[in-house]
Amino acid sequence: DAYKSIFKDGQLTHAMVYSVYMTAIFTFLAMIVTICAAYPLTKKRLKGRNVINFILLFTLYFNAGLIPEYLLMKNLKLLNNMWVLILPLMFSPWNMLIMKSYLQTSIPDSLEESAFLDGATDFEILFRIVLPLSKPILATLSLFYAVGRWNAYADAKYYITKKALQPIQLILSNMVLSSSLDAISLSEG
C-alpha cells in the first residue's frame, strides 16, 4: 500500500528525475569550472599565479555565513530556482587543489613544452594532451561532485519552497522527520 501511494502521488518520482537531472548538470558545470581554475594555475608563466591561488584557497577557511548567502541569493533572484542549488557549490577550492596537484605531479612539463614548440595552443594542449591523461582525476572529482550534490539537502531547505523544485533528498528528509515527530507524539499520548 505504501508503494502504491508513493507512485500514485508522483511527487517522489518527479523529485527523483529532477534530482538526477540537477546532479548531472551540476557535475558537468563543476568539472568545467574546476578544470578552468586548476589548469592555468599549474603554469609557471601565469603572472599573479600565487595571488590568484591565495584568493581561491582563502575561501576554504572563511565564508560569509548563512544569512549573507541567503540575502545574496534573494538579491540575485535565485530563490525557488534550480540554479540556486547549482551555482553556489559549483566551485570547490578543495577539488581545485586536488586537480592542480594531480596535474603538477602527473603531467610532465616536457610533454606540454614539446606540444607548444610544435605550435599547439594552450587549449589544444589541454584538450589533446592533458585531459586524456587526466581521466583518473576527472572520474574521481566527478564522483565527488555528483555524490556531494546528491547528498546535499540543507541548501534546498533554505532556498526552495516550491514542491516541484524540491530534490528527492529534501522530500525524504521531511518524511523521516515527519514520521519521527508522529512517533514521538504517539509515545507521549
N, C-alpha and C positions, 0 to 999 in steps of 0.2 A: 504493500500500500504506500509506503514511504517513497519508493522509487517511482511509482505511478504519479504521485503528487508532484514530485520533483520535475519529471519530464512533461507533465501536463501543464505546469505553470510556465515553463520555458525560460524563466529568468536565469536559472543556473546554466542552461545550455548556451544562452546568449552571452552570459558573462564569461563562460569558458572560451568560446570562439573569440570574443573581444579581447580577452587576456592573452591568448596565443598571438593574435594579430598585433596587439600593442607590444608584446615582448619581442616579436620578430623585428618590428620597425625600430624599437629601442636598441636592440643588439646591433643591427646593421649600422645605424647612425652613430652609436657609441664607438664602434670599431673604426669608422671613418675618422671621427674626431681624435681618437687615441693615436691612430697612425699618423695623422696630420700634425699632432703635437710631438710625438716621440721621435719620428724620423729626422726632422730638421735639427732637433736638439742633440743628435749624435754627430753632427757635422762640426768639426773644429773651425771651419771657415765662417760659421754663422756669427756675426757680430752681435754682442749683447746676449750671448747664449747663457751665460751664468745668471744674468739678471732675469731673463725670461724663465729659466729653470727655477730660480728662487721664488718668483711670483706664483708660478704654477704649484710649487710644492708648499708654499705658505698656507694654501687652503687646506692642507692636511691637518694643520694644527689649530686653525682658527676658522670659525664660521660666525655668521651674524646671529643665528638663533632662529627659533621657530616663528616668532611674531614678526620680525622684519621680513623673513622669507614669505610669510603669508601675505603681508601687505604688498610686497613686490609682485607676487602672483596676481593679486587683486588689481593692482595698478596696470599690470600688463594685460589684463582681461583674459587670463588663462584659467580662472576658476571654472569648474564644470566643463572642462575641455580635455580631450585625450592628451594634448601636448603638455599639460601641467604634470603629467606622470612621466613624460619622456625627457623634456628639455633640462630640468634641474639636475638630474642624475646622469646626464649623457657624458659628461667629462668626469673621469675618476683620476685624480692625480696619482693614486697608488698604482692603478693599472698602467698609466702612462709611464711611471717609473719602472715598472716591471718590463714593459716593452722596450723602453730605452736601454735598459741594462742588457736585455737579450740581444738587441741589435748591435750594441757596442762589443759584446763578447763573442757573438756567434758569426757575424758577417765580417769577413776580413776587409780592411780598408783597401788593400791592394786590388781586390776584385772590383770595387767601385771605382777606384782610380783608373784602372785599365779600361773600364767601360767609358769613363769620362774622356779619356785620351782618344778613344775610338769615336768620339763625337756624340755620345749619348747624353741626353739632358737629365736633369735630376728626376723628372717624372718617369722617364724611360728606365732609369736605374732602379727607381722604387718599384715600378710595376713589373719589370722584366727580370730583375735580379733579386732584390731584397725581399719582396713579398713571397715569391715562390720558395725562397729559402727559409722563410719565417712561418711556415704552416703550423709547426707545433705551438708557437706562442699565439698565433692567431686563433687557433682552436681553443687554447686554454682561456684566453681572455674573452672570447665569445661565450664560452661556457660560464665564466664568472659573471659577465654582464647579464646573460639570459637568466641564470639562477637568481641573481640578485634582484632583478626586476620582477621575476615571477614570485618570489617570496615576500616582496615588499607590499605592505598594505596600509601602513600608517599614513603615507602621503595621500593616498586615496581617501582615507578617513577625514583628513583635514581639508582637502581641496575639492572633493567630488560629493555633490548632494543628489544629483540625478541618478536614479536607479539604473538607467540604460548605460551609464558610463562607469558603473562600479565594476571593478575586476572581481574575478571569482574569489580571490583571497579575502577581500573585504567582506563579501557576502558570507563566506564560510566562517570567518571570524565572528561576524554578527550572529550567525546561527549558533555557534558554540557558546558565545556569551549569553544569548537568549535562553538556551537550554540550561546553562549553569544557574542563571537567575531563577528560572522556573523550578529547578531542583531545590534551590535554597528556600524559595517561598513555600514549597510543599513541605519541606522539613520543619519549617517554623510553624506551620499551620496545623 
